[in-house]
Amino acid sequence: MLQLGTEADYPRMGKTLPKQDSVFSACGREPLGLAGHIWGPRWTDESDAEASMAVISLMFLAVMYVVHHPLMVSDRMDLDTLARSRQLEKRMSEEMRQLEMEFEERSRAAEQKQKVENFWRGDTSSDQLVLGKKDMGWPFQAGGQDGGPLGWILGNLWNAGLFCLFLIFELLRQSMQHEPAFESSSEEEEEEIRVVPISSYTRLSDFPSQEALESFYKHYIQNAIRDLPCTCEFVESFVDDLIEACRVLSRREAHPQLEDCLGFGAAFEKWGTLHETQKFDVLVPIVPPQGTMFILEMRDPALGRRCGCVKVDSECMCKHEKLLGDVLCLVHHRDHSAMLSKCTSSIKAALCTSSHLDVCKTVQWFRNMVSNAWALVAHKYDFKLTFPPSTTSCKLRLDYRSGRSLSISLVLGVQREDTLVYLVSRAPEQEQLTSVDWPESFAACEHLFLKLVGRFAPENTCHLKCLQIVLSLQDHQILPPGASRPILTSYHFKTALMHLLLRLPLTDWQHSMLSQRLQDLLWFLGRGLQQRSLHHFLIGNTYLPLTIPIPKAFRNAEPVNLFQHLVLNPVAHSQAVEEFHNLLAQVKTLPCSPVAGGL
């Protein structure tokens, strides 16, 4: 928050503040003191002028205090507010220095000009100010007027009204456009995060030290992911090359168009462990060709599945035709009905089931196109590319001569409105969907959130290390007897971490606080298991920054419980609790140096 100085810090300013979202934004940038709009004519009494300037300075400070009241802005600023405040503070400092210089220069120039005019007129009355003689008239009084302070106040009443108008507008604007703080939380939730029950402390009393955690991370995680950033960059570059070749091949075909790819998941979000260094997920958005549109028909979330269907229909180009003049509407121009039939019908026949995009057919079409594109770019690369079978994504396997291999999954996605929420072709393993159901994916939103945290957090933070340490231990955990797969997944731990990143200041994630933050992460998930409640990070989260583009309905929706299946299945809940206790035991006894055979 901008720090305001004392009265001496504002010596007869002749300019307003720079144009920002404040009550003074409409005042312009001309030196009002010289123009006489607010300060009135030139001073005639130095002592009274100073007293009046003190009153005006106090009024200015009072207005600034109301606008920047501490109760209206959280101490924990969001990412955009933090950046804007720093830029504003720097800009205001430079502007203040420039204002002081300009005011001094103009004051000297005006004084010198007045002296020259008086000299040539032979008028020495103005020398009274220079000689120290005082004029007992009211300093704000214009020449030839006699009204005293009341006359000056009435004469400038419109200024006071303008100030009040701007002040009311600013207060209403801040209340209507209130943006949830990036790290703000209510007092109750703050207390839930900060005040940990005594039972939790007794359970984590022998938690590893900072040195032990750093040693474990260095030996078991850091070396395994050393080349991960370069590998991710290569994967995105290789997929972009394939997509560009696909565009060349499908230039004359009436098929969905491919957009630029986006890497997501553990590897691209930099929290991957040893198991994620060989698997890469890449989202490839698709858009309809000209004359065709995709209509998203979302399923009712109350049914327990967040998915939708993609209906293919003809698009009316009448509005574009009126604007551009040479665009033919394929719907309402009878002469071009054959073109409409060829464009829309070909997509429906090849990729659809009853006018809806079929996941299996669309993936198979994309797989064939990528296979043909590989023939165009294979000469650039020195590895063997194969296509493992899959009905929900285009899987690629890269085998190098050295014996190293990479697995890439190309997931098709249809963007939902102007957000980063997509309907994707790949569904979670436990969900059984029909061929026309496209699951809803929030991976791009979560990727953006973690990217913003990494951008604005202090250097060398420990939030990703906490997640990597937990998941590295979980990867080597032995399942309870009778369990076929773990209940707690990496997504549960990632969700808990993102909730904590919103509720704790980013400065609390410094490198030296790794042990404390890891305890917070484990406690947060342990409390969720005890209450059988872990809310989805994006749906119904009122603390989510507005910089994350999601549908408006998601912000006002009821929170989604990721542990709802544990409420309905006590056996699954017991297994999840046992997995969590085993994880705690592993953390307390984690090795600090490499041993034979790894973990």
PyMOL commands that set and color helices and strands:
alter all, ss='L'
color gray80, all
select helices_A, chain A and resi 7-9+25-27+32-35+46-67+70-72+79-121+127-131+148-155+157-176+187-194+198-203+210-222+228-249+274-278+301-303+318-324+334-351+359-380+443-456+463-475+490-503+506-509+511-531+552-555+564-568+570-588
alter helices_A, ss='H'
color red, helices_A
select strands_A, chain A and resi 257-258+262-264+279-287+292-298+307-314+352-353+356-357+384-386+394-399+405-415+422-424+438-441
alter strands_A, ss='S'
color yellow, strands_A
deselect
rebuild
show_as cartoon
